[in-house]
Amino acid sequence: MKKAFTLVFILLLFIPLGAQEKEAKTGWRFGGALPAISYDNNLGFQYGALFEFFNYGKPSVYPRFLDHTYTEVSRYTKGSGVYRFMFESNHLIPGVEWISDLSYLPDRASQFYGFNGYESVFNVDWMTKDDEGYKSAMFYRYERNQFRFRNDFVGILSGEHLKWSAGFALNNFSVGSVDISKLNKGRKSDDLLPALDSIPGAFEVYQALGLITPEEARGGWVNTVKAGLVWDSRDNRSNPMKGIWTETGIEVSPKFLGNDWGFSKFYIAHRQYFTLVQNNLSFAYRLMYQTTISGKVPFFYQSQVMTYRLTGYSNEGLGGVSTLRGVLKNRVVGDAFALGNFELRWKPWHFKLFNRESYLGIDLFYDFGIITKDISLPADLQSKFDALELPAGYVYSDFFKPAGDKLHHDAGISIMPVWGENFVIAIDIGKAFNSQDGNIGFSIGLNYLF
């Protein structure tokens, strides 16, 4: 059975010497920090921190800002980690908002549960050490390391709210089977992960069936360009109390950019915010649709959720902190999906901390998602499966259930300590409604979901 615990210290690493003085918030200011220490017996110890700085300008434009930097460095001792630097500016390019992101995201145990939602079966007992049906804690995992250099641009098109968006991204993915020998380092003999040649995981079975091609199983370049439209009438960015934020666009990955695959995707996301009690209570929702228009998308990129700007180090789903907060990360993967998030946002406690307006937010949320277009599977899939030389206990019905997808949904609560309006800590606890989607999701990060 997977044994993991997380010990998270939420604190401000330091406060500039002048922070307690009653002065206008001008120039560059420390935004806040979130260190984390955790342990997972598969990945090892995690250590690192993330922190932000804001430039409020002279004269001050607070609570808006001119520039913003976000740095995150965290690492597990067995190799997984997040190394990210993000810079955004509202003034360096006149009339244009520019967001640049440089990241390296090594993941020794990335989640892979198959294709098309409930058409792929999840067997929790196969990953549970003390269960009679245990196979491996890494059964639904593969290794995926990503290098990303992404730049997004937004400018006024007409009036105050209608904007254009454009951008490009360079992505290199290194993909392969989980490195069992590395993850077994430091384990006791009775807790060793089984070798893949004796207990192949879902990633290996999908390769044997040809559902993941040899090229996809190695990874490669996915370089993209995109263009779209944005309507943004929010009253503020960090936690809007009213307004609309809608975006739509097309992302293209043409082969002439050095890509190993060529494809295009369309996306649209609508978010709306309603004030119920002035300054204290609001209702917000997000509806999203995304589909492949043309070409073949490598399986490891199908989980990427399109948007004109990132709000965290990754934007993946369906399932996980960015989409379905109580569902297993990347549990629901298809060629097109629909997503909905609904939140009741309450600010029960307003206070000042080091002379900055702060508050404690509590959100109740409900999320849903569904695959609307399947990744194509061969008609003779079962006969191909039966012809494979697999270990005893590998049965077709334990992997595939070709009956179409149904609604994946969860509900939960978020606790949101907010310091200085812009530094938002998000503590999310969600419960999946179907055991095929997992049980309880827990995460700590920055910013409201939308």
C-alpha positions in Angstrom: 0.0 0.0 0.0 1.3 3.4 -0.9 2.3 5.2 2.2 2.7 8.9 1.9 2.5 11.9 4.1 2.8 15.6 3.5 3.9 18.2 6.0 3.4 21.7 4.6 4.5 24.9 6.3 2.6 27.9 5.0 4.4 31.1 6.0 5.9 34.3 4.7 9.6 33.6 4.3 10.5 37.2 5.0 9.0 40.7 5.0 10.9 43.6 3.6 12.0 45.9 6.3 9.7 48.7 5.3 6.6 46.5 5.0 5.2 47.5 8.4 5.4 51.2 7.7 2.3 53.0 6.5 3.5 53.8 3.0 2.1 53.6 -0.5 2.9 50.3 -2.2 5.2 51.4 -4.9 8.0 49.7 -6.9 9.0 46.1 -6.5 7.5 44.3 -3.5 7.8 40.8 -2.1 4.5 39.0 -2.8 4.9 36.0 -0.6 6.2 32.4 -0.5 5.1 28.9 0.1 7.7 26.3 1.2 6.8 22.6 1.2 8.4 19.5 2.7 6.9 16.1 1.9 7.7 12.5 1.6 6.4 9.8 -0.7 7.8 6.3 -0.5 7.8 6.0 -4.3 9.4 9.4 -5.1 11.4 10.1 -1.9 11.6 13.4 0.0 10.4 16.6 -1.5 12.0 20.0 -0.7 11.8 23.4 -2.2 9.8 26.6 -2.3 7.9 29.0 -4.5 7.8 32.8 -4.2 6.5 35.9 -6.0 7.5 39.5 -6.5 5.3 42.4 -7.8 6.1 45.7 -9.3 3.4 48.3 -8.4 5.1 51.2 -10.2 5.7 54.8 -9.3 3.1 56.2 -8.9 1.4 53.1 -7.6 -1.2 51.2 -9.5 -1.9 48.9 -6.6 -3.8 46.5 -6.3 -3.0 46.1 -10.0 0.7 45.6 -10.9 3.1 46.4 -13.8 5.3 43.3 -13.5 5.1 40.0 -11.7 7.6 37.2 -11.3 6.9 33.7 -10.0 9.7 31.2 -9.2 9.2 27.6 -8.1 11.9 25.1 -7.4 11.0 21.8 -5.7 12.5 18.4 -6.1 12.0 14.8 -4.9 15.1 13.0 -4.0 14.4 10.3 -6.7 14.3 12.8 -9.5 10.8 14.3 -10.0 10.5 18.0 -9.5 9.3 21.5 -10.7 11.8 24.1 -11.9 9.9 27.1 -13.1 10.4 30.8 -13.7 7.5 33.0 -15.0 7.6 36.7 -15.8 4.7 38.8 -16.8 4.6 42.5 -17.7 1.8 44.9 -18.5 4.0 47.8 -19.8 7.3 46.6 -21.4 5.5 46.2 -24.7 3.2 49.2 -25.0 -0.5 48.1 -25.0 0.4 44.4 -24.7 0.4 42.0 -21.7 3.3 39.6 -22.1 3.7 36.3 -20.1 6.8 34.3 -20.5 7.3 30.9 -18.9 10.5 28.8 -18.7 10.1 25.4 -17.0 11.6 22.0 -16.6 9.2 19.4 -15.2 10.8 16.0 -14.6 8.2 13.4 -13.5 9.4 9.9 -12.6 5.8 8.7 -12.0 3.4 10.6 -14.2 -0.2 9.3 -14.2 -1.6 7.1 -17.0 -5.0 5.5 -16.7 -5.8 4.8 -20.3 -8.1 6.5 -22.8 -11.7 7.7 -23.0 -12.7 8.0 -19.3 -14.7 5.2 -18.0 -13.9 3.1 -21.0 -10.6 2.5 -19.3 -11.0 0.6 -16.1 -9.2 1.7 -12.9 -8.3 -1.0 -10.4 -7.2 0.6 -7.1 -6.4 -2.7 -5.6 -3.7 -3.3 -8.2 -1.8 -0.4 -6.6 -2.6 -1.2 -3.0 0.2 -3.2 -1.4 -1.8 -4.9 1.3 -4.6 -5.9 -1.1 -4.9 -9.5 -2.4 -4.9 -8.2 -6.0 -1.8 -6.0 -5.7 0.4 -5.8 -8.8 2.5 -2.6 -8.4 2.3 0.9 -6.9 3.6 2.0 -10.3 1.0 0.2 -12.4 -0.7 3.4 -13.7 2.5 5.4 -14.1 5.1 6.2 -16.7 8.0 8.6 -16.8 7.5 11.9 -18.5 10.0 14.8 -18.4 9.0 18.1 -20.0 11.0 21.1 -21.1 8.8 24.2 -21.8 9.4 27.7 -23.1 6.2 29.5 -23.6 5.3 33.1 -24.4 1.8 34.5 -24.5 0.6 38.0 -25.6 -2.6 39.8 -25.1 -3.6 43.2 -26.4 -6.7 45.5 -26.7 -8.7 44.8 -29.9 -11.7 47.1 -29.3 -12.9 49.1 -26.4 -11.8 48.2 -22.9 -12.7 44.5 -22.8 -12.3 42.8 -26.2 -8.7 41.6 -26.6 -6.7 39.5 -29.0 -4.4 36.8 -27.8 -1.4 35.0 -29.5 1.5 33.0 -28.4 4.0 30.3 -29.1 5.5 27.4 -27.1 8.4 25.1 -27.4 7.8 21.7 -25.7 10.1 18.7 -25.5 8.8 15.5 -23.9 11.1 12.7 -22.9 8.8 9.6 -22.3 9.4 6.1 -21.1 8.6 3.4 -18.7 9.0 4.0 -15.0 12.6 3.5 -13.8 11.9 0.8 -11.3 15.6 0.4 -10.3 15.9 4.0 -9.4 12.6 4.1 -7.4 13.6 0.9 -5.6 16.7 2.6 -4.1 16.4 2.9 -0.3 13.4 0.5 -0.1 13.4 -2.6 2.1 13.4 -6.0 0.4 9.8 -6.7 1.3 8.7 -3.3 -0.2 10.5 -3.5 -3.6 8.5 -2.6 -6.7 8.3 -5.5 -9.1 10.2 -5.4 -12.4 8.2 -4.4 -15.5 9.1 -7.6 -17.4 7.2 -9.6 -14.7 4.5 -7.1 -14.0 4.0 -4.7 -17.0 1.9 -1.6 -16.2 -0.9 0.0 -18.2 1.7 2.0 -20.2 3.5 -1.2 -21.4 0.2 -3.0 -22.2 -1.0 0.0 -24.3 2.3 -0.2 -26.2 2.0 -3.9 -26.8 -1.5 -3.3 -28.2 -0.3 -0.6 -30.5 -2.5 2.1 -28.8 0.7 4.0 -28.0 3.1 4.0 -31.0 6.9 3.5 -30.6 7.3 7.2 -31.5 4.9 8.3 -28.8 6.5 6.0 -26.3 9.8 7.9 -26.7 8.4 11.4 -26.6 9.5 14.3 -28.8 8.9 17.9 -29.8 5.5 19.6 -29.7 6.0 23.2 -30.7 2.8 25.2 -31.1 1.5 28.6 -32.1 -1.9 29.9 -31.2 -4.3 32.8 -31.8 -7.6 33.8 -30.3 -9.9 36.3 -28.7 -10.5 37.3 -25.1 -13.4 39.2 -23.4 -12.3 40.3 -20.0 -14.5 42.5 -17.8 -13.4 41.2 -14.4 -13.2 43.8 -11.6 -9.9 42.3 -10.4 -7.7 39.3 -11.3 -7.0 37.5 -8.1 -10.6 37.0 -7.0 -13.2 38.7 -9.2 -16.5 39.7 -7.6 -18.2 40.5 -10.9 -17.6 40.4 -14.6 -17.0 38.0 -17.5 -13.8 36.3 -18.7 -14.2 34.4 -21.9 -11.5 33.1 -24.3 -11.5 31.1 -27.5 -8.7 30.2 -29.8 -7.0 27.6 -32.0 -3.6 26.0 -31.2 -1.6 24.5 -34.1 1.4 22.2 -34.0 2.7 22.1 -37.6 5.4 19.7 -38.6 7.5 22.4 -40.3 8.2 23.8 -36.8 10.3 20.7 -36.1 7.4 18.7 -34.6 7.2 14.9 -34.5 3.4 15.2 -34.9 1.1 17.6 -36.7 -2.3 18.6 -35.3 -4.6 21.5 -34.4 -7.0 22.0 -31.5 -9.9 24.4 -30.8 -10.8 25.6 -27.3 -13.4 27.9 -25.7 -13.7 28.8 -22.0 -16.3 31.0 -20.4 -16.1 32.3 -16.8 -18.6 34.5 -15.0 -18.6 36.1 -11.6 -21.6 37.4 -9.5 -21.6 39.4 -6.3 -24.1 38.0 -3.7 -22.9 40.1 -0.7 -20.7 43.1 -1.4 -17.0 42.3 -0.8 -17.8 39.1 1.0 -19.8 36.5 -1.0 -19.7 35.7 -4.7 -20.7 32.9 -7.1 -18.4 32.0 -10.0 -18.5 29.3 -12.7 -16.4 28.1 -15.6 -17.5 26.2 -18.7 -15.0 24.8 -21.1 -14.9 22.8 -24.3 -11.8 21.6 -26.2 -11.5 19.4 -29.2 -8.9 18.1 -31.8 -9.6 19.6 -35.2 -7.1 17.8 -37.3 -4.1 15.5 -37.1 -2.8 13.0 -34.6 -2.1 14.2 -31.1 0.5 12.2 -29.1 -1.1 10.6 -26.0 1.1 12.5 -23.6 -0.2 15.9 -25.0 -3.9 15.0 -24.9 -4.0 15.9 -21.2 -2.9 19.5 -21.9 -5.8 22.0 -21.3 -5.6 24.9 -23.7 -5.6 28.5 -22.4 -4.1 31.8 -23.4 -2.2 31.9 -20.1 -1.1 29.5 -17.3 -2.3 30.1 -13.8 0.0 27.4 -12.4 3.0 25.3 -13.3 0.8 23.0 -15.4 -2.7 23.0 -16.8 -3.6 19.4 -17.2 -6.7 17.2 -17.0 -9.3 16.1 -16.9 -8.6 15.2 -13.3 -6.4 17.0 -10.8 -5.9 20.4 -9.3 -6.5 22.3 -12.5 -9.8 20.7 -13.6 -11.5 18.1 -11.4 -10.1 18.6 -7.9 -11.4 15.3 -6.4 -10.6 13.1 -9.4 -7.3 11.3 -10.0 -4.9 13.5 -12.1 -5.3 12.9 -15.8 -7.8 10.2 -15.2 -10.0 11.3 -18.1 -8.2 11.6 -21.4 -9.9 11.9 -24.8 -9.9 13.7 -28.1 -12.4 16.2 -26.9 -14.0 17.1 -23.6 -16.4 19.4 -21.8 -15.7 20.7 -18.3 -17.6 22.7 -15.7 -16.5 24.2 -12.3 -18.9 26.0 -9.9 -17.8 27.8 -6.8 -19.4 29.7 -3.9 -16.7 32.0 -2.6 -16.9 33.5 0.9 -14.6 35.8 2.7 -15.5 35.4 6.4 -12.5 37.2 7.9 -10.8 40.4 6.8 -7.7 41.5 8.6 -4.4 43.3 8.1 -1.1 41.5 8.2 2.1 43.5 8.1 0.1 46.5 6.9 -1.4 44.7 4.0 -5.1 44.1 3.5 -5.7 40.4 3.8 -8.6 37.9 4.2 -9.4 34.2 4.7 -11.5 32.8 1.9 -13.6 29.6 2.0 -15.0 28.1 -1.2 -17.4 25.3 -1.8 -17.0 23.8 -5.2 -18.5 21.3 -7.6 -16.7 20.1 -10.7 -17.8 17.9 -13.7 -16.2 16.7 -16.9 -16.9 14.3 -19.7 -15.2 13.0 -22.9 -17.2 14.1 -25.9 -15.0 12.5 -28.6 -13.1 9.3 -28.1 -9.5 8.5 -29.0 -10.1 5.9 -31.7 -9.5 2.3 -30.6 -9.4 -0.7 -33.0 -12.5 -2.8 -33.5 -10.6 -6.0 -32.8 -9.0 -4.7 -29.6 -10.2 -7.7 -27.5 -8.7 -10.3 -29.9 -5.4 -8.4 -29.9 -5.4 -8.3 -26.1 -6.2 -12.0 -25.9 -3.3 -12.8 -28.2 -0.7 -11.0 -26.0 1.5 -13.0 -23.7 0.6 -11.3 -20.4 1.0 -12.5 -16.8 -1.9 -14.4 -15.2 -4.6 -12.1 -13.9 -4.5 -9.7 -16.9 -8.0 -9.8 -18.2 -9.5 -7.7 -21.0 -12.4 -6.5 -18.9 -10.0 -5.3 -16.2 -8.6 -2.9 -18.7 -11.3 -1.9 -21.1 -15.1 -1.3 -20.8 -16.2 0.0 -24.3 -19.6 1.5 -23.2 -19.0 5.2 -23.7 -18.0 7.8 -21.1 -20.3 9.2 -18.4 -20.1 12.3 -16.2 -17.1 12.5 -13.9 -17.7 14.8 -11.0 -16.6 15.8 -7.5 -17.3 18.3 -4.8 -15.3 19.8 -2.0 -13.9 22.8 -0.1 -11.1 25.2 -0.7 -9.4 27.3 2.1 -7.8 30.4 0.6 -5.5 32.5 2.8 -4.9 35.8 0.9 -2.2 38.3 1.8 -2.0 41.7 0.2 -4.8 41.0 -2.3 -2.5 39.2 -4.8 -0.8 36.4 -2.9 -3.4 33.6 -2.8 -2.7 30.3 -1.2 -5.2 27.6 -2.3 -5.8 24.5 -0.2 -8.2 22.2 -2.1 -9.9 19.1 -0.8 -12.2 17.3 -3.2 -14.2 14.1 -3.1 -14.9 12.1 -6.2 -18.4 10.7 -6.6 -17.3 7.5 -8.4 -14.6 5.2 -7.0 -13.4 4.7 -10.6 -12.2 8.3 -10.4 -10.4 7.8 -7.1 -11.4 8.9 -3.6 -10.2 12.2 -2.1 -7.9 14.8 -3.8 -5.8 17.1 -1.8 -3.5 19.9 -3.0 -1.8 23.1 -1.9 -0.8 25.8 -4.4 -1.3 29.4 -5.4 -4.3 31.3 -6.9 -8.0 30.7 -7.4 -8.7 28.0 -10.0 -10.2 30.7 -12.4 
